[in-house]
């Protein structure tokens, strides 16, 4: 199916592509073929082609994808200058969302820390 999606269905039965063992032994050529075809398409186009063919795949994401992920939860934390939005911890246990204290000012706890650790 993958070779058909990549525009060369006959390649699947050709030498070096006919079995998983053959593809592993022929890895450089297989990677070159797949990479060349993928490079000609935008990521969302390839995703649609693979999904339509019911072929499993993994998506390589960038930071913008990570930030826009629909399962993200965000929190606002106070800082000495202004509130900032942060990605919340992923785990919520029994519906309890942890609360977060404000970010302390620079050296706000410095004296106590130096006393505690002897410096």
Backbone as CSV, one residue per row, in Angstrom:
resi,resn,N_x,N_y,N_z,CA_x,CA_y,CA_z,C_x,C_y,C_z
1,UNK,0.818,-1.206,0.000,0.000,0.000,0.000,0.856,1.261,0.000
2,UNK,1.963,1.237,0.757,2.788,2.438,0.832,3.348,2.812,-0.536
3,UNK,3.844,1.821,-1.255,4.392,2.129,-2.583,3.322,2.728,-3.491
4,UNK,2.093,2.239,-3.385,0.997,2.796,-4.184,0.751,4.253,-3.793
5,UNK,0.722,4.544,-2.492,0.526,5.912,-2.023,1.658,6.807,-2.515
6,UNK,2.858,6.248,-2.592,4.013,7.019,-3.032,4.125,7.104,-4.553
7,UNK,3.143,6.552,-5.251,3.067,6.708,-6.702,3.779,5.651,-7.514
8,UNK,4.175,4.529,-6.899,4.896,3.483,-7.626,4.519,2.109,-7.056
9,UNK,3.271,1.700,-7.295,2.756,0.446,-6.735,3.596,-0.758,-7.153
10,UNK,4.138,-0.748,-8.357,4.927,-1.888,-8.850,6.217,-2.079,-8.047
11,UNK,6.720,-1.031,-7.449,7.968,-1.116,-6.688,7.845,-2.117,-5.533
12,UNK,6.649,-2.283,-4.983,6.451,-3.171,-3.829,6.859,-4.607,-4.111
13,UNK,6.775,-5.027,-5.356,7.146,-6.411,-5.688,8.517,-6.502,-6.352
14,UNK,9.214,-5.380,-6.465,10.537,-5.414,-7.095,11.599,-5.823,-6.083
15,UNK,12.751,-6.261,-6.622,13.843,-6.724,-5.763,14.273,-5.610,-4.803
16,UNK,14.412,-5.997,-3.552,14.811,-5.048,-2.528,13.638,-4.411,-1.799
17,UNK,12.428,-4.666,-2.271,11.219,-4.099,-1.669,10.170,-5.159,-1.356
18,UNK,10.395,-6.387,-1.760,9.361,-7.428,-1.732,9.039,-7.990,-0.356
19,UNK,9.864,-7.759,0.633,9.604,-8.244,1.988,10.272,-7.306,2.983
20,UNK,9.887,-7.448,4.230,10.506,-6.613,5.253,12.011,-6.872,5.324
21,UNK,12.397,-8.124,5.252,13.820,-8.477,5.287,14.561,-7.808,4.135
22,UNK,13.960,-7.840,2.952,14.584,-7.214,1.781,14.675,-5.700,1.960
23,UNK,13.625,-5.092,2.500,13.644,-3.630,2.688,14.706,-3.215,3.710
24,UNK,14.869,-4.022,4.773,15.905,-3.717,5.763,17.287,-3.818,5.125
25,UNK,17.503,-4.864,4.325,18.793,-5.037,3.654,19.043,-3.933,2.618
26,UNK,17.973,-3.367,2.097,18.030,-2.348,1.052,17.668,-0.971,1.627
27,UNK,17.982,-0.763,2.897,17.507,0.400,3.646,17.857,1.731,2.982
28,UNK,19.048,1.888,2.510,19.445,3.176,1.919,18.567,3.525,0.720
29,UNK,18.310,2.563,-0.139,17.479,2.816,-1.325,16.027,3.079,-0.930
30,UNK,15.523,2.296,0.028,14.138,2.476,0.481,13.982,3.863,1.103
31,UNK,14.900,4.219,1.997,14.842,5.546,2.616,14.934,6.650,1.570
32,UNK,15.777,6.463,0.579,15.908,7.459,-0.485,14.621,7.632,-1.268
33,UNK,13.987,6.514,-1.627,12.724,6.554,-2.371,11.642,7.251,-1.544
34,UNK,11.474,6.823,-0.314,10.432,7.394,0.550,10.722,8.876,0.804
35,UNK,11.954,9.195,1.128,12.320,10.578,1.410,12.108,11.496,0.224
36,UNK,12.444,10.999,-0.953,12.271,11.806,-2.174,10.800,12.147,-2.400
37,UNK,9.922,11.171,-2.224,8.488,11.411,-2.423,7.947,12.332,-1.325
38,UNK,8.322,12.069,-0.072,7.845,12.913,1.019,8.278,14.362,0.817
39,UNK,9.470,14.568,0.310,10.000,15.922,0.128,9.201,16.727,-0.892
40,UNK,8.492,16.056,-1.768,7.702,16.755,-2.791,6.328,17.184,-2.285
41,UNK,5.982,16.798,-1.078,4.655,17.094,-0.534,4.773,17.887,0.756
42,UNK,3.772,18.687,1.008,3.676,19.342,2.308,3.283,18.281,3.332
43,UNK,3.658,18.523,4.570,3.407,17.537,5.625,1.935,17.152,5.700
44,UNK,1.034,18.130,5.693,-0.395,17.824,5.825,-0.906,17.009,4.638
45,UNK,-0.337,17.223,3.458,-0.718,16.417,2.285,-0.332,14.955,2.498
46,UNK,0.901,14.721,2.983,1.352,13.342,3.215,0.510,12.680,4.289
47,UNK,0.196,13.422,5.326,-0.632,12.869,6.395,-1.976,12.428,5.827
48,UNK,-2.585,13.254,5.010,-3.881,12.900,4.413,-3.763,11.659,3.534
49,UNK,-2.715,11.575,2.729,-2.525,10.408,1.866,-2.361,9.133,2.690
50,UNK,-1.552,9.205,3.735,-1.316,8.030,4.576,-2.573,7.645,5.351
51,UNK,-3.292,8.622,5.861,-4.536,8.321,6.577,-5.572,7.707,5.653
52,UNK,-5.712,8.268,4.457,-6.681,7.731,3.495,-6.368,6.294,3.123
53,UNK,-5.085,5.927,3.115,-4.675,4.558,2.777,-4.620,3.663,4.008
54,UNK,-4.976,4.208,5.164,-4.970,3.465,6.429,-3.583,2.911,6.750
55,UNK,-2.571,3.764,6.548,-1.182,3.397,6.826,-0.740,4.126,8.092
56,UNK,-0.246,3.375,9.049,0.229,3.961,10.297,1.465,4.817,10.030
57,UNK,1.579,5.898,10.784,2.733,6.779,10.617,2.935,7.561,11.905
58,UNK,4.090,8.126,12.043,4.386,9.018,13.157,4.630,10.406,12.614
59,UNK,4.153,11.374,13.324,4.272,12.757,12.882,5.477,13.399,13.569
60,UNK,6.314,14.053,12.815,7.417,14.826,13.372,6.905,16.245,13.576
61,UNK,6.848,16.664,14.825,6.253,17.955,15.139,7.318,18.996,15.462
62,UNK,6.938,20.236,15.290,7.821,21.325,15.688,7.214,22.016,16.912
63,UNK,7.853,23.032,17.408,7.400,23.691,18.620,6.009,24.291,18.462
64,UNK,5.705,24.842,17.294,4.375,25.408,17.071,3.296,24.330,17.184
65,UNK,3.583,23.120,16.678,2.627,22.016,16.799,2.424,21.664,18.266
66,UNK,3.512,21.629,19.003,3.455,21.294,20.421,2.581,22.306,21.173
67,UNK,2.806,23.574,20.938,2.063,24.621,21.629,0.576,24.570,21.276
68,UNK,0.256,24.233,20.040,-1.131,24.228,19.589,-1.857,22.905,19.841
69,UNK,-1.196,21.939,20.444,-1.816,20.624,20.641,-3.116,20.772,21.430
70,UNK,-4.198,20.142,20.963,-5.504,20.341,21.601,-5.617,19.785,23.018
71,UNK,-4.729,18.916,23.428,-4.808,18.362,24.779,-4.013,19.169,25.799
72,UNK,-3.366,20.227,25.363,-2.626,21.062,26.306,-3.569,21.785,27.247
73,UNK,-3.138,21.919,28.470,-3.807,22.772,29.446,-2.801,23.820,29.875
74,UNK,-3.299,25.028,30.090,-2.419,26.139,30.421,-2.783,26.714,31.783
75,UNK,-1.786,27.246,32.453,-1.988,27.927,33.724,-1.350,29.304,33.626
76,UNK,-1.806,30.201,34.468,-1.190,31.524,34.547,-0.494,31.614,35.896
77,UNK,0.759,32.027,35.874,1.559,32.162,37.083,2.021,33.605,37.189
78,UNK,1.882,34.145,38.367,2.333,35.523,38.605,3.853,35.554,38.712
79,UNK,4.458,36.575,38.147,5.895,36.827,38.281,6.056,38.256,38.806
80,UNK,7.253,38.618,39.236,7.443,39.997,39.720,7.083,41.057,38.675
81,UNK,7.198,40.730,37.402,6.927,41.719,36.358,5.505,41.657,35.810
82,UNK,5.058,40.462,35.489,3.726,40.309,34.887,3.331,38.836,34.927
83,UNK,2.056,38.543,34.795,1.641,37.141,34.739,2.151,36.495,33.448
84,UNK,2.500,35.213,33.547,2.909,34.476,32.347,2.073,33.209,32.227
85,UNK,1.876,32.787,31.010,1.118,31.572,30.725,2.102,30.426,30.546
86,UNK,1.877,29.326,31.264,2.749,28.159,31.203,1.940,26.919,30.890
87,UNK,2.597,25.966,30.294,1.981,24.675,30.049,1.801,23.966,31.382
88,UNK,0.594,23.539,31.689,0.306,22.865,32.952,0.853,21.444,32.924
89,UNK,1.115,20.879,34.095,1.534,19.478,34.136,0.470,18.595,33.466
90,UNK,0.925,17.545,32.807,0.008,16.698,32.047,-0.893,15.833,32.894
91,UNK,-0.453,15.430,34.069,-1.233,14.511,34.883,-2.196,15.253,35.794
92,UNK,-3.445,14.834,35.754,-4.459,15.308,36.697,-4.975,14.065,37.386
93,UNK,-4.779,13.986,38.697,-5.167,12.805,39.459,-6.452,13.099,40.216
94,UNK,-7.452,12.261,40.007,-8.756,12.420,40.673,-9.349,13.810,40.461
95,UNK,-9.068,14.417,39.327,-9.614,15.738,39.015,-8.955,16.887,39.742
96,UNK,-7.924,16.595,40.545,-7.240,17.650,41.302,-6.170,18.316,40.453
97,UNK,-6.412,19.556,40.099,-5.422,20.323,39.349,-4.564,21.069,40.366
98,UNK,-3.239,20.878,40.324,-2.391,21.540,41.324,-2.426,23.059,41.173
99,UNK,-2.222,23.740,42.295,-2.126,25.196,42.238,-0.650,25.569,42.270
100,UNK,-0.359,26.756,41.801,1.027,27.179,41.689,1.204,28.540,42.344
101,UNK,2.237,28.638,43.156,2.552,29.899,43.829,3.211,30.854,42.838
102,UNK,3.212,32.138,43.171,3.888,33.097,42.292,5.388,32.828,42.222
103,UNK,6.008,33.254,41.152,7.461,33.166,41.012,8.057,34.235,41.921
104,UNK,8.985,33.862,42.801,9.545,34.869,43.726,10.455,35.863,43.001
105,UNK,10.613,37.026,43.632,11.552,38.016,43.110,12.965,37.464,43.238
106,UNK,13.861,37.977,42.426,15.257,37.573,42.481,15.785,37.774,43.895
107,UNK,16.350,36.732,44.450,16.955,36.709,45.780,15.929,36.849,46.914
108,UNK,14.654,36.615,46.637,13.623,36.734,47.670,13.868,35.773,48.823
109,UNK,14.400,34.636,48.557,14.661,33.637,49.587,16.163,33.421,49.783
110,UNK,16.963,34.293,49.208,18.414,34.125,49.228,19.015,34.050,50.617
111,UNK,18.604,34.940,51.510,19.180,34.964,52.855,18.873,33.665,53.583
112,UNK,17.636,33.202,53.517,17.251,31.957,54.185,18.005,30.773,53.594
113,UNK,18.171,30.742,52.280,18.890,29.636,51.637,20.369,29.643,52.033
114,UNK,20.976,30.817,52.038,22.378,30.900,52.416,22.581,30.486,53.870
115,UNK,21.626,30.852,54.724,21.707,30.458,56.132,21.551,28.942,56.262
116,UNK,20.565,28.393,55.558,20.313,26.949,55.637,21.487,26.130,55.127
117,UNK,22.114,26.578,54.062,23.189,25.801,53.457,24.577,26.316,53.834
118,UNK,24.636,27.266,54.753,25.907,27.683,55.337,26.818,28.481,54.449
119,UNK,26.318,29.304,53.581,27.189,30.127,52.724,26.922,31.574,52.951
